[in-house]
Amino acid sequence: MKARGVWELSTPRLEDLLVALQRAGEAPCTETQLQGAGFDGPALAMLIDLPAHHAVTLVAAILAERTSHPRPSLDLVWSGPEAAQAQSRDTSQVLRELFESAERHVIIAGFAFWGASTIFETLHRRALAKQLAIEFFIHLDPTGKNQQMTPANFFQYTWPWTDVVPDVYYDARADSDDAQGSMHAKCVVVDESATFITSANFTAAAQTTNIEVGVLVTDREFATRVGAQWRNLAARGLFLKFRG
């Protein structure tokens, strides 16, 4: 069974609890006292019979930890039709805002990039202004039959600009005659601070009309781990840099 404790409370509730405990002085915490201050439930059981000043120290430590290591910010991101009361953000809007905010480095990983130059126009403009380092991790059709999934198609229809040249990596298995599996992940990492993970490909339909769901994670530790994952794949030769 999961251990219960005051750490389950939201930050505003913890702040209110701290004030209530500070008013209690030296007396031991009682269930009646906590209920009178508006607090009840199994998460508060650990404070019962604890001297109030000790409880103050405990709650203050939890708040200090949250301040120094804030919880990740999570936003629901959606493409396609949704309910009138939906609390989500639009996929194309999130991508645009991410690209506009980039200061140093952007990683884009995806399966399909069909005619995606309009999606990346914002990133291209930002790269000119900020001299961004841009890395793409893409899927190539190992058979060559799908002309939409070739390096030539990528540089003609997805990144046609020559004044900013990104590094483009592809799954090394695409060079094998009996390749199995595919590069199917879709995500964006910006400046090791924000990560967008989505079901949406980088196509007009996926950005607007398909039903797609994703999450925008604003957390430096998580973004650093995701970025490192892709770079490690390249460093180990599991993804190869395209040299046109």
Legacy VTK file of the C-alpha trace (Angstrom):
# vtk DataFile Version 3.0
C-alpha trace
ASCII
DATASET POLYDATA
POINTS 244 float
0.000 0.000 0.000
1.237 3.482 -0.846
2.526 5.443 2.148
0.395 8.468 2.977
1.758 11.788 4.134
1.488 15.557 3.983
3.630 15.586 0.816
0.431 14.603 -1.029
-1.038 18.059 -0.373
-0.797 20.757 -3.005
1.675 23.559 -2.431
-1.042 26.125 -1.519
-2.544 23.669 0.993
0.881 23.033 2.506
1.401 26.763 2.886
-1.956 27.059 4.695
-1.050 24.093 6.904
2.269 25.692 7.828
0.479 28.846 8.989
-1.977 26.804 11.060
0.842 24.833 12.710
2.824 27.972 13.495
-0.188 29.295 15.389
-0.365 26.124 17.475
2.805 26.896 19.411
4.430 24.005 21.297
1.370 21.833 21.859
1.149 18.409 20.185
-0.927 18.266 17.035
-4.355 16.747 17.519
-6.911 15.520 15.012
-9.452 17.990 16.403
-7.009 20.863 16.062
-6.201 19.997 12.442
-9.866 19.559 11.557
-10.638 22.921 13.133
-8.016 24.480 10.859
-9.669 22.879 7.843
-7.410 19.854 7.436
-8.528 16.247 7.501
-7.761 12.909 5.874
-5.185 10.111 5.985
-2.382 12.314 4.672
-2.478 14.266 7.970
-2.254 11.193 10.225
1.529 11.438 10.408
1.227 14.777 12.251
-1.049 13.545 15.054
0.711 13.760 18.461
3.744 15.386 16.881
4.837 18.602 18.648
3.623 21.467 16.511
7.082 22.999 16.149
8.377 19.681 14.811
5.475 19.554 12.364
6.367 23.098 11.272
9.927 21.940 10.516
8.631 18.987 8.501
6.161 20.974 6.401
8.674 23.788 5.843
11.220 21.252 4.569
8.722 19.838 2.067
7.899 23.336 0.821
11.598 24.190 0.507
12.173 21.045 -1.550
9.350 21.979 -3.902
10.721 25.484 -4.315
14.206 24.254 -5.203
12.908 21.396 -7.380
9.570 22.521 -8.831
7.296 19.873 -10.238
7.183 19.566 -14.026
4.547 21.602 -15.804
2.309 19.394 -17.971
0.036 20.712 -20.726
-2.417 18.643 -22.759
-1.919 19.222 -26.501
-4.529 18.235 -29.085
-5.228 18.170 -32.821
-8.638 17.822 -34.429
-12.179 18.177 -33.083
-12.696 18.478 -29.338
-15.419 19.172 -26.821
-16.583 22.729 -26.194
-15.157 22.727 -22.665
-11.799 21.199 -23.642
-8.771 22.282 -21.632
-6.132 21.551 -24.261
-3.741 23.526 -26.436
-3.496 23.283 -30.217
-0.642 21.181 -31.668
0.413 23.688 -34.319
0.305 26.535 -31.806
2.510 24.673 -29.319
5.085 23.894 -32.006
5.126 27.510 -33.139
5.632 28.768 -29.577
8.392 26.251 -28.914
10.294 27.257 -32.037
9.851 30.969 -31.288
11.275 30.463 -27.782
14.414 28.543 -28.811
17.702 30.131 -27.810
20.377 27.488 -28.426
19.347 24.045 -29.550
16.367 22.150 -30.970
15.891 18.410 -31.504
13.023 17.233 -33.728
12.232 13.532 -34.067
9.475 12.223 -36.287
8.209 9.548 -38.617
6.511 11.522 -41.393
7.564 14.978 -42.619
5.325 15.278 -45.667
5.400 18.789 -47.121
6.305 20.221 -43.721
8.107 23.419 -44.716
5.194 25.563 -43.486
5.490 23.902 -40.073
9.189 24.753 -39.817
9.129 28.291 -41.225
9.052 29.670 -37.670
12.050 27.556 -36.686
13.970 28.660 -39.767
13.403 32.340 -38.946
14.442 31.753 -35.347
17.559 29.893 -36.446
18.629 32.840 -38.582
18.200 35.214 -35.645
19.750 33.011 -32.946
22.150 30.715 -34.842
20.401 27.666 -33.443
21.841 24.172 -33.570
19.109 21.978 -35.064
19.060 18.187 -35.164
16.454 16.076 -36.968
15.970 12.355 -36.350
13.894 10.988 -39.202
12.578 7.763 -40.728
13.787 6.649 -44.146
12.047 3.966 -46.181
14.775 1.300 -46.539
13.185 -0.001 -49.756
13.259 3.397 -51.430
9.740 2.789 -52.725
8.157 5.537 -50.642
9.569 8.679 -52.207
8.015 10.760 -49.448
10.518 9.239 -47.012
13.834 9.999 -48.709
16.536 12.554 -47.857
15.890 14.306 -51.162
12.217 14.730 -50.269
13.108 15.962 -46.794
15.394 18.725 -48.088
13.007 19.716 -50.861
9.701 19.811 -49.030
10.453 19.923 -45.290
13.689 21.913 -44.957
14.270 23.626 -48.333
16.447 26.440 -46.949
20.181 26.455 -47.565
21.146 29.354 -45.295
20.574 27.157 -42.214
21.638 23.530 -42.499
20.450 21.188 -39.731
22.074 17.882 -38.844
19.814 15.085 -40.082
20.090 11.583 -38.644
18.321 8.423 -39.760
17.850 4.974 -38.249
20.908 2.905 -39.218
18.664 -0.102 -39.800
17.415 1.607 -42.959
20.723 0.615 -44.604
20.016 -3.065 -44.048
18.426 -5.222 -46.742
16.282 -6.976 -44.137
15.524 -3.940 -41.980
12.838 -4.453 -39.377
11.176 -1.841 -37.214
10.960 1.860 -37.904
11.810 5.206 -36.396
8.286 6.054 -35.190
8.831 8.478 -32.283
7.554 12.061 -32.492
8.964 14.672 -30.140
10.608 18.082 -29.908
13.192 19.144 -27.313
14.058 22.832 -26.955
17.093 24.115 -25.022
16.988 21.190 -22.565
14.046 22.930 -20.913
10.854 21.857 -22.715
9.827 18.569 -24.326
6.820 18.006 -26.565
5.839 14.349 -27.040
2.974 13.688 -29.422
1.223 11.151 -31.618
1.175 13.750 -34.412
3.446 13.486 -37.418
4.874 16.642 -38.984
2.199 16.872 -41.659
-0.605 19.336 -42.281
-3.267 16.734 -41.512
-1.657 15.705 -38.227
-1.367 19.315 -37.119
-4.958 20.295 -37.863
-7.530 17.667 -38.847
-6.407 14.303 -37.456
-7.213 13.501 -33.843
-3.813 13.553 -32.153
-2.838 13.831 -28.503
0.383 14.942 -26.872
1.907 16.426 -23.752
4.170 19.444 -23.325
6.547 18.842 -20.412
8.335 21.886 -19.025
11.108 20.413 -16.901
14.869 20.748 -17.376
15.831 17.357 -15.974
13.343 15.517 -18.188
14.281 17.500 -21.303
17.982 16.843 -20.679
17.321 13.104 -20.390
15.283 13.002 -23.607
17.911 14.998 -25.503
20.680 12.741 -24.196
18.736 9.685 -25.345
18.790 10.878 -28.956
22.425 11.978 -28.853
23.464 8.648 -27.386
21.753 6.828 -30.263
23.832 8.884 -32.701
27.033 8.434 -30.692
26.583 4.643 -30.710
25.989 4.560 -34.448
22.363 3.502 -34.114
21.431 6.685 -35.973
23.627 7.835 -38.845
24.173 11.392 -39.985
22.993 12.013 -43.526
25.740 13.436 -45.694
24.263 14.774 -48.896
LINES 1 245
244 0 1 2 3 4 5 6 7 8 9 10 11 12 13 14 15 16 17 18 19 20 21 22 23 24 25 26 27 28 29 30 31 32 33 34 35 36 37 38 39 40 41 42 43 44 45 46 47 48 49 50 51 52 53 54 55 56 57 58 59 60 61 62 63 64 65 66 67 68 69 70 71 72 73 74 75 76 77 78 79 80 81 82 83 84 85 86 87 88 89 90 91 92 93 94 95 96 97 98 99 100 101 102 103 104 105 106 107 108 109 110 111 112 113 114 115 116 117 118 119 120 121 122 123 124 125 126 127 128 129 130 131 132 133 134 135 136 137 138 139 140 141 142 143 144 145 146 147 148 149 150 151 152 153 154 155 156 157 158 159 160 161 162 163 164 165 166 167 168 169 170 171 172 173 174 175 176 177 178 179 180 181 182 183 184 185 186 187 188 189 190 191 192 193 194 195 196 197 198 199 200 201 202 203 204 205 206 207 208 209 210 211 212 213 214 215 216 217 218 219 220 221 222 223 224 225 226 227 228 229 230 231 232 233 234 235 236 237 238 239 240 241 242 243
